[in-house]
């Protein structure tokens, strides 16, 4: 009887783990933002688990990177992300080129709120740069780079302040 209980428990754990990982790896998921880490990183709740999400294709000035001082426009970038996302229900979308997670274990996703692409909005406002890890060709790279060109030309946000 004891052996059967242990086996049943292990099987239930395995099924739950696989289900959670499948939900995390699916291409599009709707979730609630629980906190803002900085301009390009948020925390969400998925299936009862808290996850850190790094926006694909976006690099905001640092505010919390260990060993790095707060960078020019970092505070403003974090505020902009907070204004867009704090407490919001968002859609996370995976990009197969970028992959599921980065080297620090953060989920890599495009984030949208009410149909608005948050990464592009941050770049458009001058709160972030278009970013390509190891020069990868993620799906929205051309869009983000075009948006960055306009932001630079118009000296928006960090482009005018830094």
Buried (B, 14 or more C-beta within 10 A) or exposed (E): EEEEEEEEEEEEEEEEEEEBEEEBEEEEBEBEBEBBBBBBBBBBEBBEEEBBBBBBBBBBBBBEEEEEEBBEBBBBBBBBBBEBBEEBEBBBBBBEBBBEBBEEEBBBBBBBBEEEBBBBBBBBBBBBBBBBBEEBEBBBBEBBBEBBEEBBEEEBBBBEEE
